[in-house]
Amino acid sequence: MALGKNLAILRLICRLVYELLVESAKLDEKFSKFALKSTYTCDIELQGITKMRFEGSKTYVATDDLKLAVNAAITLQRPLLIKGEPGTGKTLLAEEVAASLGLELMQWHIKSTTKAQQGLYEYDAVSRLRDSQLGEARVKDIANYIVKGVLWQAFEADKPVVLLIDEIDKADIEFPNDLLREIDRMEFYCYETKQLIKAKHRPIVIITSNNEKELPDAFLRRCFFHYIQFPDKATMESIVAVHFKNLKKELLDAAMASFFGIRALPGLKKKPTTSELIDWLRLLLAEDIPASALQAKDGKDAIPPMHGALLKNEQDIELFNRLVFMARQGR
């Protein structure tokens, strides 16, 4: 009798194990099909992104090495870290890349008080407390009080975007470290709503730095790096030509000589930048100042008119005036 019961139990166990194995095989088959489909979709998406190429534009003069850096970052799907002097077109580069590739540009401008969490999301506890006191029905859903940051918006975009993280060196040293997972794996966790937010499409990330502060090695390892050299005379003339179509060569040559002469002054606290040269030329044209006004009668350097567009502090102006005076005295 006992033996019969044991055999019945054994048959039942074997039947249950068999049914579990069958169900497991069905699930494995479904998962394999899903994984294959997901991998295929991801490969197509990856090919679409990596085939995008930046070749500059009519309104932005990009050197060959800069174009190479942008395209390398797109191919590797790594953030592009751009360093260089202020006014060398780092922020403008992101705008031009987005326009050239036909993608939306999302911008996150960093300040000294900016925290990494603000780029992900912020929980508006004050509004929720106020609504609870007023008896609002929406207070029951905490998702109503999650303010999405720029990274969250970029991750949930329906197609790839260009994400600009501007002047990252303004923040404290821990800021880049707090973004390692987000930049590397393109995901983060929202603890309030218990959601894992993953990027639908990996954005093209461009990070700018004025090189005022060293960035952590762990962060640098995840980026493709490029330093924008200050434009030489030929490149600068190409940049000026974009902004001023009919600028007379005589005025251009005189302005270039004055501009690069000022930048070469020893002991200058703040060198004039590309954007300041453009502003200065715009002023010269607006005031109809001739090229002869940029040079002294003896052919030596003169104090340029409207020099406040180029020299931005009293120490540099005093230094420049002293050097011009000494040059005129033949010292």
Secondary structure, 3 states (H helix, E strand, C coil): CHHHHHHHHHHHHHHHHHHHHHHHHHHHHHHHHHHHHHHHHHHHHHHHHHCCCCCCECCECCCHHHHHHHHHHHHHCCCEEEEECCCCCHHHHHHHHHHHHCCEEEEEECCCCCCHHHHHEEECHHHHHHHHHHCCHHHHCHHHHEEECHHHHHHCCCCCEEEEEECHHHCCCHHHHCCHHHHHHCEEEECCCCEEEECCCCCEEEEEECCCCCCCHHHHCCCEEEEECCCCHHHHHHHHHHHCCCCCHHHHHHHHHHHHHHHCCCCCCCCCCHHHHHHHHHHHHHCCCCHHHHECCCCCECCCCCHHHCCCCHHHHHHHHHHHHHHHCCC
